[in-house]
Amino acid sequence: MRGIMGIGTNRINKYTLGKNTQGLSNYLHKSFPNEPLKVAIAFDCRHNSKTLANIVANVFSANNIQVYIFEDLRPTPELSFALKHLGCHCGIVLTASHNPPEYNGYKVYWQDGGQLVPPQDAEIITEINNLD
């Protein structure tokens, strides 16, 4: 998910990322029902990335999911490595890659270190939409 940062449900902000993280948390609990869950979070130098990363971490923590969050800026490949190294179920990178400065993004990576692929992406979207 990438978009312009701002107020509203069609922008990147604490509400939209909190909702997406809650849906992802629900999906993780359904996918790994008897496992202690772990996630890793990284962020880049974009405006609000660190703040948004901490909000995402708080939502995961509120769902009884152990969070590993990098203290400083990290590239996406380092998150992919951390997922496997730490035995995490998924990870999040707060970045909008090559998009203009007013953008930010929320990229989800699975336990294998790669980005989400079907059918997981659609199943997570269903969990997010079920929150309405």
DSSP file (Angstrom, degrees, kcal/mol; ACC not computed):
  #  RESIDUE AA STRUCTURE BP1 BP2  ACC     N-H-->O    O-->H-N    N-H-->O    O-->H-N    TCO  KAPPA ALPHA  PHI   PSI    X-CA   Y-CA   Z-CA
    1    1 A M              0   0    0      0, 0.0   105,-3.0     0, 0.0     2,-0.4   0.000 360.0 360.0 360.0 124.3    0.0    0.0    0.0
    2    2 A R  E     +A  105   0A   0    103,-0.3     2,-0.3    94,-0.0   103,-0.2  -0.985 360.0 127.2-135.0 147.2    1.4    3.3   -1.1
    3    3 A G  E     -A  104   0A   0    101,-2.4   101,-2.4    -2,-0.4     2,-0.2  -0.987  57.1 -56.3-177.6 179.6   -0.1    6.7   -1.2
    4    4 A I  E     -A  103   0A   0     -2,-0.3     8,-2.3     6,-0.3     2,-0.3  -0.536  54.4-119.1 -74.7 137.5    0.0   10.4   -0.2
    5    5 A M  B     +b   12   0B   0     97,-2.9     2,-0.3    -2,-0.2     8,-0.2  -0.579  63.4  93.9 -76.4 138.9    0.2   11.1    3.5
    6    6 A G  S    S-     0   0    0      6,-1.7     2,-0.3    -2,-0.3     5,-0.1  -0.980  72.9 -45.9 166.2-172.8   -2.6   13.0    4.9
    7    7 A I  S    S+     0   0    0     -2,-0.3     3,-0.1     3,-0.1     2,-0.1  -0.635  86.3  52.5 -86.1 139.3   -6.0   13.0    6.6
    8    8 A G  S >  S-     0   0    0     -2,-0.3     3,-1.2     1,-0.1     8,-0.2  -0.380  89.9 -80.6 121.8 163.4   -8.7   10.7    5.4
    9    9 A T  T 3  S+     0   0    0      1,-0.3    -1,-0.1    -2,-0.1     4,-0.1   0.540 123.0  56.6 -78.5  -6.2   -9.4    7.0    4.6
   10   10 A N  T 3  S+     0   0    0     -3,-0.1    -6,-0.3     2,-0.1     2,-0.3   0.082 100.8  72.5-108.7  22.8   -7.8    7.3    1.2
   11   11 A R  S <  S-     0   0    0     -3,-1.2     2,-0.6    -5,-0.1    -6,-0.2  -0.829  90.2 -98.0-128.6 166.2   -4.4    8.5    2.6
   12   12 A I  B     +b    5   0B   0     -8,-2.3    -6,-1.7    -2,-0.3     2,-0.3  -0.800  67.7 124.7 -85.3 119.5   -1.5    7.1    4.5
   13   13 A N  S  > S-     0   0    0     -2,-0.6     4,-2.5    -8,-0.2     5,-0.3  -0.937  75.8 -79.6-161.7 179.8   -2.0    8.0    8.2
   14   14 A K  H  > S+     0   0    0     -2,-0.3     4,-1.8     1,-0.2     5,-0.2   0.832 124.7  52.1 -63.7 -31.0   -2.2    6.5   11.6
   15   15 A Y  H  > S+     0   0    0      2,-0.2     4,-2.6     3,-0.2    -1,-0.2   0.964 112.4  42.0 -68.8 -51.7   -5.8    5.4   11.1
   16   16 A T  H  > S+     0   0    0     -8,-0.2     4,-2.3     1,-0.2    -2,-0.2   0.893 118.8  45.0 -66.7 -38.6   -5.3    3.6    7.8
   17   17 A L  H  X S+     0   0    0     -4,-2.5     4,-2.4     2,-0.2    -1,-0.2   0.877 112.6  52.0 -72.8 -34.9   -2.1    1.9    8.9
   18   18 A G  H  X S+     0   0    0     -4,-1.8     4,-2.2    -5,-0.3    -2,-0.2   0.919 111.5  47.0 -63.0 -43.0   -3.6    1.0   12.2
   19   19 A K  H  X S+     0   0    0     -4,-2.6     4,-2.4     2,-0.2    -2,-0.2   0.927 112.7  48.6 -64.8 -45.3   -6.6   -0.6   10.5
   20   20 A N  H  X S+     0   0    0     -4,-2.3     4,-2.4     1,-0.2    -1,-0.2   0.902 111.8  49.9 -61.6 -40.0   -4.4   -2.5    8.1
   21   21 A T  H  X S+     0   0    0     -4,-2.4     4,-2.6     2,-0.2    -1,-0.2   0.873 109.0  51.8 -68.3 -36.3   -2.2   -3.7   10.9
   22   22 A Q  H  X S+     0   0    0     -4,-2.2     4,-2.4     2,-0.2    -2,-0.2   0.932 111.1  47.7 -64.3 -44.3   -5.2   -4.9   12.9
   23   23 A G  H  X S+     0   0    0     -4,-2.4     4,-2.1     1,-0.2    -2,-0.2   0.905 112.9  48.4 -61.6 -41.6   -6.5   -6.8    9.8
   24   24 A L  H  X S+     0   0    0     -4,-2.4     4,-2.6     2,-0.2    -1,-0.2   0.896 109.7  53.0 -65.3 -40.1   -3.0   -8.3    9.4
   25   25 A S  H  X S+     0   0    0     -4,-2.6     4,-2.3     2,-0.2    -2,-0.2   0.923 108.9  49.3 -60.1 -44.6   -2.9   -9.2   13.1
   26   26 A N  H  X S+     0   0    0     -4,-2.4     4,-1.9     1,-0.2    -1,-0.2   0.913 111.3  50.0 -60.3 -42.6   -6.2  -11.0   12.8
   27   27 A Y  H  X S+     0   0    0     -4,-2.1     4,-2.5     1,-0.2    -2,-0.2   0.907 109.3  51.1 -63.6 -42.5   -4.9  -12.9    9.7
   28   28 A L  H  X S+     0   0    0     -4,-2.6     4,-2.4     1,-0.2    -1,-0.2   0.920 109.0  50.7 -62.1 -43.4   -1.7  -14.0   11.5
   29   29 A H  H  < S+     0   0    0     -4,-2.3    -1,-0.2     1,-0.2    -2,-0.2   0.869 113.9  45.2 -63.4 -35.8   -3.7  -15.3   14.5
   30   30 A K  H  < S+     0   0    0     -4,-1.9    -1,-0.2    -5,-0.2    -2,-0.2   0.856 115.4  47.1 -73.5 -35.1   -5.9  -17.3   12.2
   31   31 A S  H  < S+     0   0    0     -4,-2.5    -2,-0.2     1,-0.3    -1,-0.2   0.809 126.3  26.6 -77.4 -30.6   -2.9  -18.6   10.1
   32   32 A F  S >< S+     0   0    0     -4,-2.4     3,-1.5    -5,-0.2    -1,-0.3  -0.569  74.1 166.4-130.3  67.0   -0.8  -19.6   13.1
   33   33 A P  T 3  S+     0   0    0      0, 0.0    -1,-0.1     0, 0.0    -2,-0.1   0.736  75.3  34.4 -63.6 -26.9   -3.3  -20.3   15.8
   34   34 A N  T 3  S+     0   0    0      2,-0.1    -5,-0.1     0, 0.0    -2,-0.0   0.095  99.9  92.6-117.3  24.1   -1.1  -22.1   18.3
   35   35 A E  S <  S-     0   0    0     -3,-1.5     2,-0.6    -6,-0.1    -3,-0.1  -0.914  78.7-115.0-118.1 143.3    2.2  -20.3   17.8
   36   36 A P        -     0   0    0      0, 0.0     2,-0.2     0, 0.0    29,-0.1  -0.669  45.2-131.9 -70.8 122.8    3.6  -17.3   19.6
   37   37 A L        -     0   0    0     -2,-0.6    29,-2.4    27,-0.4     2,-0.4  -0.515  25.8-174.3 -86.6 144.9    3.7  -14.7   16.8
   38   38 A K  E     +c   66   0C   0     27,-0.2    51,-3.0    -2,-0.2    52,-1.0  -0.998   3.0 179.5-136.7 140.2    6.6  -12.5   15.9
   39   39 A V  E     -cd  67  90C   0     27,-2.4    29,-2.5    -2,-0.4     2,-0.4  -0.948  15.1-146.1-134.1 157.5    7.0   -9.6   13.4
   40   40 A A  E     -cd  68  91C   0     50,-1.4    52,-2.2    -2,-0.3     2,-0.4  -0.950  11.8-160.2-122.4 146.9    9.8   -7.3   12.4
   41   41 A I  E     +cd  69  92C   0     27,-2.6    29,-2.3    -2,-0.4     2,-0.3  -0.992  10.9 175.1-131.8 132.7    9.4   -3.6   11.4
   42   42 A A  E     - d   0  93C   0     50,-2.6    52,-2.3    -2,-0.4     2,-0.3  -0.870   6.7-169.1-127.4 163.9   11.7   -1.4    9.4
   43   43 A F  E     - d   0  94C   0     29,-0.4    31,-2.0    -2,-0.3    52,-0.2  -0.983  10.8-138.5-151.5 159.4   11.4    2.1    8.0
   44   44 A D        -     0   0    0     50,-1.9     6,-0.2    -2,-0.3     5,-0.1  -0.273  42.5 -83.3-107.2-164.4   13.1    4.6    5.7
   45   45 A C  S    S+     0   0    0     -2,-0.1     3,-0.1     4,-0.1    50,-0.1   0.301  80.2 125.2 -89.9   9.4   13.9    8.3    5.9
   46   46 A R  S >  S-     0   0    0     48,-0.2     3,-2.0     1,-0.1     4,-0.4  -0.266  76.8 -78.9 -67.2 156.7   10.5    9.5    4.6
   47   47 A H  T 3  S+     0   0    0     54,-0.4    -1,-0.1     1,-0.3    -3,-0.1  -0.323 115.1   1.8 -54.9 130.9    8.5   12.0    6.7
   48   48 A N  T 3> S+     0   0    0     -3,-0.1     4,-3.1     1,-0.1     5,-0.3   0.427  90.5 125.0  72.9   1.8    6.7   10.2    9.5
   49   49 A S  H <> S+     0   0    0     -3,-2.0     4,-2.4     1,-0.2     5,-0.2   0.929  76.9  44.4 -59.1 -45.0    8.1    6.8    8.7
   50   50 A K  H  > S+     0   0    0     -4,-0.4     4,-2.0     2,-0.2    -1,-0.2   0.921 114.9  48.7 -66.7 -41.9    9.5    6.3   12.2
   51   51 A T  H  > S+     0   0    0      1,-0.2     4,-1.8     2,-0.2    -2,-0.2   0.932 113.6  46.5 -61.5 -46.2    6.3    7.6   13.9
   52   52 A L  H  X S+     0   0    0     -4,-3.1     4,-2.5     1,-0.2    -1,-0.2   0.875 108.7  56.0 -64.8 -37.1    4.1    5.3   11.7
   53   53 A A  H  X S+     0   0    0     -4,-2.4     4,-2.3    -5,-0.3    -1,-0.2   0.897 107.6  49.1 -61.5 -39.8    6.4    2.4   12.4
   54   54 A N  H  X S+     0   0    0     -4,-2.0     4,-2.1     2,-0.2    -1,-0.2   0.868 109.6  51.3 -68.5 -35.9    5.9    2.9   16.1
   55   55 A I  H  X S+     0   0    0     -4,-1.8     4,-1.9     2,-0.2    -2,-0.2   0.932 110.9  48.3 -63.7 -45.5    2.1    3.1   15.7
   56   56 A V  H  X S+     0   0    0     -4,-2.5     4,-2.2     1,-0.2    -2,-0.2   0.913 110.4  52.2 -59.9 -43.6    2.2   -0.2   13.7
   57   57 A A  H  X S+     0   0    0     -4,-2.3     4,-2.7     1,-0.2    -1,-0.2   0.893 107.2  52.7 -60.7 -40.5    4.3   -1.8   16.4
   58   58 A N  H  X S+     0   0    0     -4,-2.1     4,-2.3     2,-0.2    -1,-0.2   0.880 107.8  50.6 -64.8 -38.1    1.8   -0.7   19.1
   59   59 A V  H  X S+     0   0    0     -4,-1.9     4,-0.8     2,-0.2    -2,-0.2   0.938 112.0  47.0 -65.5 -45.6   -1.1   -2.3   17.2
   60   60 A F  H ><>S+     0   0    0     -4,-2.2     5,-1.7     1,-0.2     3,-1.1   0.940 112.3  50.4 -59.4 -46.1    0.8   -5.6   16.9
   61   61 A S  H ><5S+     0   0    0     -4,-2.7     3,-1.9     1,-0.3    -1,-0.2   0.886 105.0  56.5 -60.3 -39.6    1.8   -5.5   20.6
   62   62 A A  H 3<5S+     0   0    0     -4,-2.3    -1,-0.3     1,-0.3    -2,-0.2   0.710 104.7  54.8 -64.7 -18.9   -1.8   -4.9   21.5
   63   63 A N  T <<5S-     0   0    0     -3,-1.1    -1,-0.3    -4,-0.8    -2,-0.2   0.117 123.4-105.5 -99.7  19.4   -2.6   -8.1   19.7
   64   64 A N  T < 5S+     0   0    0     -3,-1.9     2,-0.5     1,-0.2   -27,-0.4   0.868  75.0 141.3  60.4  39.6   -0.1  -10.1   21.7
   65   65 A I      < -     0   0    0     -5,-1.7    -1,-0.2    -6,-0.1   -27,-0.2  -0.962  54.0-123.4-113.6 125.5    2.4  -10.2   18.8
   66   66 A Q  E     -c   38   0C   0    -29,-2.4   -27,-2.4    -2,-0.5     2,-0.5  -0.474  30.3-152.7 -68.6 134.3    6.1   -9.9   19.7
   67   67 A V  E     -c   39   0C   0    -29,-0.2     2,-0.5    -2,-0.2   -27,-0.2  -0.931  18.3-169.1-117.9 131.1    7.6   -7.0   17.8
   68   68 A Y  E     -c   40   0C   0    -29,-2.5   -27,-2.6    -2,-0.5     2,-0.5  -0.983  19.0-179.1-109.3 118.7   11.2   -6.4   16.6
   69   69 A I  E     -c   41   0C   0     -2,-0.5   -27,-0.2   -29,-0.2     2,-0.1  -0.977  27.3-122.5-123.6 130.9   11.6   -2.9   15.4
   70   70 A F        -     0   0    0    -29,-2.3     4,-0.1    -2,-0.5     9,-0.0  -0.420  13.2-142.9 -66.1 142.5   14.8   -1.4   14.0
   71   71 A E  S    S+     0   0    0     -2,-0.1     2,-0.2     2,-0.1    -1,-0.1   0.778  79.9  25.0 -77.3 -27.1   16.0    1.7   15.9
   72   72 A D  S    S-     0   0    0      1,-0.1   -29,-0.4   -29,-0.0    -2,-0.1  -0.728 105.4 -55.9-130.9 176.4   17.2    3.4   12.8
   73   73 A L        -     0   0    0     -2,-0.2   -29,-0.2   -31,-0.1    -1,-0.1  -0.228  55.1-178.9 -55.1 139.6   16.7    3.5    9.0
   74   74 A R        -     0   0    0    -31,-2.0     2,-0.1    -4,-0.1   -32,-0.0  -0.998  26.1-117.6-142.8 144.4   17.1    0.2    7.3
   75   75 A P    >>  -     0   0    0      0, 0.0     3,-1.1     0, 0.0     4,-1.1  -0.457  34.0-109.5 -76.9 155.9   16.9   -1.0    3.7
   76   76 A T  H >> S+     0   0    0      1,-0.3     4,-2.1     2,-0.2     3,-0.7   0.870 115.0  60.4 -54.4 -43.3   14.2   -3.5    2.7
   77   77 A P  H 3> S+     0   0    0      0, 0.0     4,-2.0     0, 0.0    -1,-0.3   0.827 100.1  57.2 -59.0 -28.2   16.7   -6.3    2.1
   78   78 A E  H <> S+     0   0    0     -3,-1.1     4,-2.4     2,-0.2    -2,-0.2   0.869 105.1  50.7 -70.0 -34.2   17.8   -6.1    5.8
   79   79 A L  H <X S+     0   0    0     -4,-1.1     4,-2.4    -3,-0.7    -1,-0.2   0.932 107.7  53.3 -64.3 -44.6   14.2   -6.6    6.9
   80   80 A S  H  X S+     0   0    0     -4,-2.1     4,-1.3     1,-0.2    -2,-0.2   0.909 111.0  46.5 -57.2 -42.6   14.0   -9.7    4.6
   81   81 A F  H  X S+     0   0    0     -4,-2.0     4,-2.8     1,-0.2    -1,-0.2   0.930 110.2  53.5 -63.2 -45.3   17.1  -11.1    6.3
   82   82 A A  H  X S+     0   0    0     -4,-2.4     4,-3.0     1,-0.2     6,-0.3   0.860 101.8  59.5 -60.7 -37.0   15.7  -10.3    9.8
   83   83 A L  H  X>S+     0   0    0     -4,-2.4     5,-2.2     1,-0.2     4,-0.7   0.935 113.8  35.9 -57.8 -46.9   12.5  -12.2    9.2
   84   84 A K  H  <5S+     0   0    0     -4,-1.3     3,-0.4    -3,-0.2    -2,-0.2   0.913 118.3  50.9 -73.0 -42.6   14.4  -15.4    8.5
   85   85 A H  H  <5S+     0   0    0     -4,-2.8    -2,-0.2     1,-0.2    -3,-0.2   0.876 118.6  36.7 -64.3 -39.1   17.1  -14.8   11.1
   86   86 A L  H  <5S-     0   0    0     -4,-3.0    -1,-0.2    -5,-0.2    -2,-0.2   0.497 108.4-119.3 -93.2  -5.0   14.6  -14.0   13.9
   87   87 A G  T  <5 +     0   0    0     -4,-0.7    -3,-0.2    -3,-0.4     2,-0.1   0.868  51.3 171.2  69.7  37.0   12.0  -16.5   12.9
   88   88 A C      < -     0   0    0     -5,-2.2   -49,-0.2    -6,-0.3    -1,-0.2  -0.459  38.4-140.9 -81.0 152.9    9.3  -13.9   12.3
   89   89 A H  S    S-     0   0    0    -51,-3.0    22,-1.0     1,-0.3     2,-0.3   0.788  80.1 -17.1 -81.4 -30.8    6.0  -14.7   10.7
   90   90 A C  E     -dE  39 110C   0    -52,-1.0   -50,-1.4    20,-0.2     2,-0.3  -0.971  60.4-146.1-161.8 174.1    5.9  -11.4    8.8
   91   91 A G  E     -dE  40 109C   0     18,-2.6    18,-2.9    -2,-0.3     2,-0.4  -0.974   5.3-144.6-147.3 160.6    7.4   -8.0    8.5
   92   92 A I  E     -dE  41 108C   0    -52,-2.2   -50,-2.6    -2,-0.3     2,-0.5  -0.981   5.2-164.5-127.7 137.7    6.5   -4.5    7.6
   93   93 A V  E     -dE  42 107C   0     14,-2.1    14,-2.5    -2,-0.4     2,-1.0  -0.994  13.6-147.6-119.0 126.1    8.6   -1.8    5.8
   94   94 A L  E     +dE  43 106C   0    -52,-2.3   -50,-1.9    -2,-0.5     2,-0.3  -0.823  53.8 114.5 -90.7 104.1    7.4    1.8    6.0
   95   95 A T        -     0   0    0     -2,-1.0     9,-0.2    10,-0.7    -2,-0.1  -0.972  55.7-153.4-164.8 152.5    8.6    3.2    2.7
   96   96 A A    >   -     0   0    0      1,-0.3     3,-2.2    -2,-0.3     8,-0.1   0.146  36.9-153.4-116.9  16.2    7.2    4.5   -0.6
   97   97 A S  T 3  S-     0   0    0      1,-0.3    -1,-0.3     8,-0.1     8,-0.0  -0.250  70.6  -4.4  54.4-119.2   10.3    3.5   -2.6
   98   98 A H  T 3  S+     0   0    0     -3,-0.1    -1,-0.3    -2,-0.1    -3,-0.0   0.373 103.4 116.6 -90.0   2.7   10.8    5.8   -5.6
   99   99 A N  S <  S-     0   0    0     -3,-2.2    -3,-0.1     1,-0.1     4,-0.0  -0.231  76.3 -78.1 -73.0 163.3    7.6    7.8   -5.2
  100  100 A P    >   -     0   0    0      0, 0.0     3,-2.0     0, 0.0    -1,-0.1  -0.054  49.0 -98.4 -58.9 163.1    7.5   11.6   -4.5
  101  101 A P  T 3  S+     0   0    0      0, 0.0   -54,-0.4     0, 0.0    -2,-0.1   0.730 118.2  63.9 -59.1 -26.7    8.3   12.9   -1.0
  102  102 A E  T 3  S+     0   0    0    -56,-0.1   -97,-2.9   -98,-0.1     2,-0.2   0.528  93.6  83.9 -77.4  -2.5    4.6   13.4   -0.1
  103  103 A Y  E <   +A    4   0A   0     -3,-2.0     2,-0.3   -99,-0.3   -99,-0.2  -0.600  50.3 173.1 -95.6 156.7    4.1    9.6   -0.3
  104  104 A N  E     -A    3   0A   0   -101,-2.4  -101,-2.4    -2,-0.2     2,-0.3  -0.917  12.5-156.5-146.6 174.9    4.7    6.9    2.2
  105  105 A G  E     -A    2   0A   0     -2,-0.3   -10,-0.7  -103,-0.2     2,-0.4  -0.961  19.4-140.0-154.4 168.5    3.9    3.2    2.1
  106  106 A Y  E     -E   94   0C   0   -105,-3.0     2,-0.5    -2,-0.3   -12,-0.2  -0.925  24.8-174.3-136.2 101.4    3.3    0.0    4.0
  107  107 A K  E     -E   93   0C   0    -14,-2.5   -14,-2.1    -2,-0.4     2,-0.5  -0.882  10.9-150.3-107.7 129.8    4.8   -3.1    2.5
  108  108 A V  E     -E   92   0C   0     -2,-0.5     8,-1.4   -16,-0.2     2,-0.4  -0.833  10.5-169.5-102.8 132.4    4.2   -6.5    4.0
  109  109 A Y  E     -EF  91 115C   0    -18,-2.9   -18,-2.6    -2,-0.5     6,-0.3  -0.938  15.7-132.7-119.5 143.5    6.7   -9.3    3.8
  110  110 A W  E >   -E   90   0C   0      4,-3.1     3,-2.6    -2,-0.4   -20,-0.2  -0.311  37.5 -87.7 -90.9 175.7    6.1  -12.9    4.7
  111  111 A Q  T 3  S+     0   0    0    -22,-1.0   -21,-0.1     1,-0.3   -23,-0.1   0.663 124.1  63.0 -61.4 -18.5    8.1  -15.3    6.8
  112  112 A D  T 3  S-     0   0    0      2,-0.2    -1,-0.3   -23,-0.2     3,-0.1   0.478 117.7-109.8 -83.9  -1.5   10.2  -16.3    3.8
  113  113 A G  S <  S+     0   0    0     -3,-2.6     2,-0.2     1,-0.3    -2,-0.1   0.364  83.2 111.1  91.2  -4.4   11.5  -12.8    3.4
  114  114 A G  S    S-     0   0    0      1,-0.1    -4,-3.1   -34,-0.1    -1,-0.3  -0.601  75.1 -91.4-100.9 163.0    9.5  -12.1    0.2
  115  115 A Q  B     -F  109   0C   0     -6,-0.3    -6,-0.2    -2,-0.2    -1,-0.1  -0.265  57.6 -81.2 -66.1 158.3    6.6   -9.8   -0.5
  116  116 A L        -     0   0    0     -8,-1.4    -1,-0.1     4,-0.1    -8,-0.0  -0.249  49.5-172.6 -60.2 146.4    3.1  -11.2   -0.1
  117  117 A V    >>  -     0   0    0     -3,-0.1     4,-1.0     1,-0.0     3,-1.0  -0.886  33.3 -38.7-132.3 164.5    1.6  -13.2   -3.0
  118  118 A P  T 34 S+     0   0    0      0, 0.0    -1,-0.0     0, 0.0     0, 0.0  -0.362 117.1  22.5 -60.0 145.6   -1.8  -14.6   -3.8
  119  119 A P  T 3> S+     0   0    0      0, 0.0     4,-2.2     0, 0.0     5,-0.2  -0.995 120.8  56.4 -91.6  -1.8   -3.8  -15.9   -2.0
  120  120 A Q  H <> S+     0   0    0     -3,-1.0     4,-2.5     1,-0.2     5,-0.2   0.881 103.2  56.3 -58.8 -40.0   -2.4  -14.3    1.2
  121  121 A D  H  X S+     0   0    0     -4,-1.0     4,-2.1     1,-0.2    -1,-0.2   0.934 111.1  42.3 -58.9 -47.4   -2.8  -10.7   -0.1
  122  122 A A  H  > S+     0   0    0      1,-0.2     4,-2.1     2,-0.2    -1,-0.2   0.865 112.7  54.0 -67.6 -36.3   -6.5  -11.1   -0.8
  123  123 A E  H  X S+     0   0    0     -4,-2.2     4,-1.8     2,-0.2    -1,-0.2   0.882 109.5  47.8 -66.6 -37.4   -7.1  -13.0    2.4
  124  124 A I  H  X S+     0   0    0     -4,-2.5     4,-2.4     2,-0.2    -2,-0.2   0.906 109.3  53.1 -69.2 -41.0   -5.5  -10.2    4.4
  125  125 A I  H  X S+     0   0    0     -4,-2.1     4,-2.8    -5,-0.2    -2,-0.2   0.892 107.0  53.4 -59.7 -39.2   -7.6   -7.6    2.5
  126  126 A T  H  X S+     0   0    0     -4,-2.1     4,-1.9     2,-0.2    -1,-0.2   0.920 107.9  50.0 -60.9 -43.6  -10.7   -9.5    3.5
  127  127 A E  H  < S+     0   0    0     -4,-1.8     4,-0.4     2,-0.2    -2,-0.2   0.905 111.7  48.7 -61.5 -41.3   -9.6   -9.4    7.2
  128  128 A I  H >< S+     0   0    0     -4,-2.4     3,-1.5     1,-0.2     4,-0.3   0.939 111.7  48.5 -63.7 -46.9   -9.1   -5.6    6.9
  129  129 A N  H >< S+     0   0    0     -4,-2.8     3,-1.3     1,-0.3    -1,-0.2   0.794 101.6  64.8 -65.2 -27.8  -12.5   -5.1    5.2
  130  130 A N  T 3< S+     0   0    0     -4,-1.9    -1,-0.3     1,-0.2    -2,-0.2   0.638  88.2  71.0 -69.1 -12.9  -14.2   -7.2    7.9
  131  131 A L  T <         0   0    0     -3,-1.5    -1,-0.2    -4,-0.4    -2,-0.2   0.687 360.0 360.0 -76.1 -17.8  -13.2   -4.6   10.4
  132  132 A D    <         0   0    0     -3,-1.3    -1,-0.2    -4,-0.3    -2,-0.1   0.488 360.0 360.0 -72.1 360.0  -15.8   -2.1    9.0
